[in-house]
């Protein structure tokens, strides 16, 4: 059965839920601080913390494949291994930069709970708005609200058209 507002109520409920969910996600992301860490994935493996080389040396080692690939391309750009080495060097640099990013959440527990409640309530309202849509199959109970003469006449008309169609 439709809610009190019909399909407009369901649409309104969906958009209110979407606004609540967006507000919760915005406040969550707004409370996260981004910084860089001491070492990335590759430099951490080569770094001093794990018994490897010093961190300053490992930082330079990350640039070596890229440097050799670009050098080889300037010597002869038709070499496929030079292109491959350049692409590998770019990929290694990208991995190193991305792996150094650190996310720090700086918020109170009550604010975090508020953000989670906003997001959960918004999602719940959006899902609930789908229940408020009218049924796809017409409701047979609507036929019961008509006077009995109209119902009988309508069913009799449909039976006559069915018998004419069968001939």
Buried (B, 14 or more C-beta within 10 A) or exposed (E): EEBEEEEEBBBBBBEBBBEBBEBBBEBBEEBEEEEEEEBBEBBBEBBBEEEBBEBEEBBEEBEEBBEBBBEBBEEEEEEEEBBEBBEBBBEBBEBBEEBBEEEEEEBEEEEBEBBEEBBEBBBEBBEBBEEBBEEEEEEEEEEEEEEEEEEEEEEEEEEEEEEEEEE
